[in-house]
Amino acid sequence: IVRNIPHDCRMHDLLEEWPADGSYDFLHLPLSTGGRYAIGYAFISFVTPALAESFEAKRQSRRVPRFETVRRLRIVSAHIQGKEANVRVLQGRPSSRVRASHCRPIIFKDGQLVELCD
C-alpha cells in the first residue's frame, strides 16, 4: 500500500509518476464516493519482491512531484498480496461495476491492459 497519496491525485497522475513498465501488474487508487477525490492511498502489486523493494527504496518518504503537499509517501506491505488476490477481493465489490475508467483499477495480464471482469 502506498499511503499519503494527495487527495487531488488521479490515476493518470500515478501512471505518469509510476509508468506501466512491467514492474507491476495491478494498480488501484480508491476514490471517494462519487469519484471526486483520492482517499489517500493506492494499492500496487509488483511482479517480483525485488521490484517492490526497488520501488520502495526510490519513493519511501518522498512527496509525489507536481502536488503541493507536505505529506510524504509511506509504503507498507498490504494484508492482501498479489494481483489475483486483489482482483478476487474487488470482483465482489461495487467498484467492479464502475463504468468511469478513472475509477477502475489498472490490471495487466501478460503485459496487456485488461478489464477487472476479464
N, C-alpha and C positions, 0 to 999 in steps of 0.2 A: 504494500500500500504506500502510495506517495501522499503524505499529508501536507496541509497548509497550501493547497492549490488556491490561487486567488479566485475570489467569487465571480469576477468578470471574465475569467478564462473560459475558453470554449475548446471543443475537440480539435478544431483546425489549428488553434494555437499550440496545443500539445503536440500535434503532428509536425508542426514547424520546429518546435524545440526538440522533439524526440522522433526524428524521421523513422518511417517504417522501413528499416534496413535489414529485416530478417532476424534481428536480435530478440524480438518479442512477437508473440502470436495472439495476444489479447490485450486490449486497452479499453477501459471503461471509465468515463468521467460522469458519475452520477450528478444529476441536476435536480434543482428544487422542483416542487410540484408546479407544473406549468412550464417547466423547462427554461426558466429565465436566468437562473444563477447556478453556478457550480456550488456544490455543498461543501467543498473544501478538501476533497481527497479524490484520488484516482487509483484504480486497480490496474496493474500491468503484470503480465505473465511472460517471463523470459523463457527462451527455448533451452537454455542451459544455466546451471547455477553460476558459472564463471561470468556469463553475460550479465546476470543480475548483480553480481558483486562489482563488476566494472561500472555499471550504471550508477550504483550506489556511491562508489568512490568518486565519481565525477560530479554528482549532484547533491549529495548529502549536505545539509546546512547551507545550501546556496539558494538564492532567490530565482524565481522564474524571470528571465530577462523580458523586457518590454512591459512589465507590470510594476506599478508603483506600490510596493508593499514592503513592510518591514518584516513580514513573516518569512521565515526560511523553511525550505523543504525539509521534511522529516520522513525518511524512508525506513519502513519497518516490514518485517515479514508478515504476510497475511495468514489468517487462520485457514482459508481455503487456498490450496496451491494447484497451479496448472490450468491450462486453457479448458480442458474437458470438464473439470470440476466447477470452474466458474460458469461455463455455459450451462451445465445442468442446473445450477442454482438460479440463473437468470431465466431459463426457459419456463419456469413455473410462475414467474412474476409478471405483473402488468407491463414492465419495461420491455418484455419480449414482443409486445404487440404495438409498441410505439411506432408511428409512421414517420415522424420527423427524423431525418437521418442524423442531425446533430445531437440527438438524444440517445442514439443507439450505440452499443459498444462496437469497437473495431475488432474484427476477428479475421485471422489469416489461417488458411489451410494450404499447405504446400506452396507457400509464398503468395497465394491469391486471396484477395479480399472476399469474404463470404458473409452471408446474412446469418443472423442469430438462429433462425429456424432451419438452416441447412444441415 
